[in-house]
Amino acid sequence: MSGFKSHMSLPVAVGFLLVGLPYSISLAAQWIYGWPNKPGYKKYMEALKPRRIYCLTRAVLETLKYLQYGRLYIQWKSWYKNDENRKHYEKGITFGRRGNKLDLYPPPNVCRSKDAPAPLVVFIYGGAWGSGERSIYCLLARQMAEELSAAVICPDYSTYPKGNVLGMVQDIADCLVWAQESGPRFNFDKDKIVLIGHSAGAHLCALTTLFLIETREELFIEASKQKDITLAIRGVIGLSGVYNIMDHYEHEQKRAVEYVSTMHKAMNGVENFPYYSPTHSLEKFSQDSLSQVPPFALLHGTSDIIVPVESSTKFSELLTSLSIKASLYLLPRVDHTEIVTDLMASDRHFYHPIYSCIKQEFRKLLGTC
């Protein structure tokens, strides 16, 4: 009898691992983040398709690797909460129409009253347009200020469901308006601005820049101010960015995460993908508008499975075909998370290789090399 039970237990265990566990994980993910966008019971039929179950389970299990950043999480959490570190930055400055907050990190060892104004970096974090906050990037902003000898702003913006992508672009534009108005007060050069963004943040940097060049009415910012900001933006540095929304949606479909992802929700549906795609905007630009587009530097890890490296290679090719200056760096063995987390501490594995690329491009954008 005991032998019979042992023979039965193996098939049961295998069945649980191959069927029960994947279905439990994927259905839980869809229950929490969203069912397929199908009418009636068809959404459940779509959710139960074996390919979706196993692809989505794999995507969920891949997130377990984020546990390796536990030590880094403790580091930034304690650093940001430590009041003694307030001497290194200005915390919680209110800006814009929605009362968002930003933190400002001046370059270390700079005397504001004597030294020339520092160039300004505006860092826009990622998070699939649905998560993220400025405090997470305090160590990155501090290191970036030191490495680039620049003032660094890290603003919050209205992520989904609080806002859609247009609202996010408006928030970033508001941050740039604040920078134009506040340069003398904080001793940074309002006319030397470089935007740096990661993932969805890189997308927002590119899209905001293009909207400003076209002086879009939907930004609800005076045309003269938009033109001033356009002239002040010396370049955009994108880290593992998304530049063609439909291409990325198709990649999400391959991973079976398109319905649990916040991307299509933040963009108010698939029909708005062209409107929110920097590639689509550029393809419609007039020659005069193209002449105002600043240089782009694109960095992407070859081990990135969240945003494929083709996102940056295709965008680089498009920029070059339109006679816009573009630099492309493909970083071996770097994944989607490491390209940003490894900028937070000098002992991280890819800290120096990534910063060497950023520093080189930053100097080129400012004309200092």
Number of C-alpha atoms within 10 A of each C-alpha: 6 7 8 8 9 10 11 11 12 11 11 12 12 11 12 14 12 12 14 13 15 22 22 13 18 26 20 13 17 19 12 10 13 18 17 17 13 12 8 8 9 12 14 16 11 16 25 15 11 13 14 20 22 21 18 28 23 16 16 15 13 11 9 9 9 9 9 9 13 9 10 17 14 10 16 19 16 12 16 17 11 10 9 9 12 13 10 14 19 15 16 15 12 16 20 17 10 13 12 18 18 20 21 24 26 29 26 16 9 15 12 16 9 8 10 12 20 24 23 31 28 23 24 27 28 23 15 18 28 20 14 17 19 19 21 19 23 22 20 21 28 23 21 24 23 17 15 20 19 24 27 31 26 26 24 24 30 23 21 19 12 11 16 19 23 20 19 22 25 23 25 26 23 21 25 27 19 15 23 19 11 14 17 13 9 18 21 26 20 24 18 20 29 25 26 27 24 26 27 24 26 26 27 32 29 28 23 25 26 22 21 23 24 19 19 15 11 11 19 12 16 11 16 10 15 23 14 17 23 25 17 19 23 22 27 27 28 29 28 33 28 29 26 21 24 18 16 19 19 12 17 19 15 14 19 23 24 22 19 20 18 20 25 22 18 22 20 13 10 13 10 14 19 14 14 22 20 24 20 15 16 17 12 10 16 10 9 10 13 19 13 15 25 22 18 25 24 25 24 29 24 18 17 19 14 16 21 21 22 15 19 26 18 14 21 21 15 16 21 13 10 15 12 18 15 19 18 18 17 16 19 12 11 19 20 22 17 20 24 22 19 21 24 23 18 12 10 13 13 20 18 15 13 22 20 12 17 23 15 14 21 23 12 15 22 15 9 8 9
